[in-house]
């Protein structure tokens, strides 16, 4: 076949530069001929080329058929191809499962006990309650905290016993057979809350010991926390030695609310916090149910003041602090104060409690793959964290997220509770020690708060 191409090219050879030397022998073998013969030769060449193309096509088809037959006779060919397809499929499936596990595995494993908490599973609640009771018996003092502020260290020591009393009492209300188990810790917490030395931080601010200053009709709004804790301890232990102090506290705090048109009671001189006022309202409401008292009109008035003066109309969040004279907000609406106030109001006005809780769970929540967190600052606003909020990361705060567990539980919002618990569990690092469980990153105060929030119950 290679010979015909030089013969045809030779027709133009005289009009161009000499062709490559290998063509010379070909020209000697096929000298030029007459036009008639040349035309015949061209036709024969064309016919040969067509025959060659036919033969090549036939040869290709036969080779392909032989290869296919060989594959059919040799199962290894199919096995190898099938094995490759299987490996590729397996890799794709494994990759998909790995991605799904990375995205959704943590939400299944972390906080898996949400349903147990919501259903008052005894073993689940006892595990944390035992740890909290142990902390109470260990006599937690200001030495356990290092905030850098004597006032805050004092508040946290008081708060540890106050939240412990709330949480342990709620566990007993769910499981009355546990009353004897937790009575010693409840009485120890009440004893600490009745000790004047517990309030050195308040005495430094006011110049007078708060428990000795009940008749002065001024300040100490943080005593609302104390009164509510004593009331809950008394509810499950009617013989509580501090019952008389509980009555005196509630009477004094109710008088302070009554004395102000807006129900403003200072926590420290010149400082009013709606969350602390909510603790007073909660303490009064709980005391009324326990003793048969009637402050319904006062509580209704104070609840309306909160709705009209302290709740941000756009976000539903509660102002963190207000002016001592006018009640006008002095700080932006905040998630930490709103979440804790929602829990306190559940003892006095369930409707207001639900409203505050809905603002947090519907408008203030952030959801990342099932891990819920609550924004510290109202949606659409930004700000920093402080001693109240704890660390604020990407707008969400530790305190608001932990306190909001109570609102989710009170509303029986299982999705919200599970989402918040996943986050609390992820960052709280729960560790089992014997039959008890504690959150390592929370310390005594954090464990007491979580027990109180995760066992919150309708009043």
Number of C-alpha atoms within 10 A of each C-alpha: 8 6 11 12 10 16 17 11 11 18 10 11 13 9 8 8 8 11 14 7 7 9 16 12 9 14 14 9 8 10 8 13 10 7 9 9 11 12 12 11 13 14 12 12 14 12 12 13 13 12 12 13 12 12 12 12 12 12 12 12 12 12 12 12 12 12 12 12 11 12 13 12 11 11 10 12 13 13 11 11 11 12 13 12 12 12 12 12 12 12 12 12 12 12 12 12 12 13 12 11 13 11 13 13 13 16 20 12 11 18 20 15 16 21 14 13 19 20 13 16 14 14 13 17 23 24 17 24 27 19 21 32 26 15 20 24 13 11 14 20 17 18 9 14 19 11 13 8 11 14 16 17 19 21 19 21 23 24 22 23 32 28 27 32 35 27 31 32 30 24 26 22 17 17 15 13 9 16 17 12 15 20 20 14 23 30 21 19 27 27 15 20 25 18 10 14 13 18 24 18 19 23 19 13 14 17 11 14 19 22 17 10 16 19 15 11 15 20 23 25 27 24 26 25 24 26 29 29 29 32 30 24 30 23 21 21 19 13 11 19 14 18 19 9 15 22 16 15 23 26 15 17 27 21 15 23 22 16 14 12 12 19 23 27 28 22 22 18 13 12 16 24 27 27 25 26 28 31 28 31 33 26 30 30 25 25 27 18 14 14 11 9 12 13 15 14 9 16 24 13 15 23 23 13 17 20 16 11 18 23 21 18 11 11 19 24 30 31 25 23 22 22 16 18 11 11 20 13 21 15 13 18 24 28 35 29 25 29 31 26 27 31 30 28 26 25 24 28 21 17 13 18 25 19 16 27 28 21 20 32 24 12 17 26 23 21 13 12 12 19 20 23 29 28 29 36 25 25 19 8 11 12 12 13 16 10 9 17 21 16 16 18 12 10 20 24 25 24 26 28 29 24 26 33 30 27 30 26 24 25 17 14 14 14 15 25 26 26 25 29 28 25 22 25 15 17 14 21 12 17 11 13 10 7 12 18 20 25 22 15 12 17 16 28 23 23 27 30 23 27 27 26 25 27 24 22 21 10 12
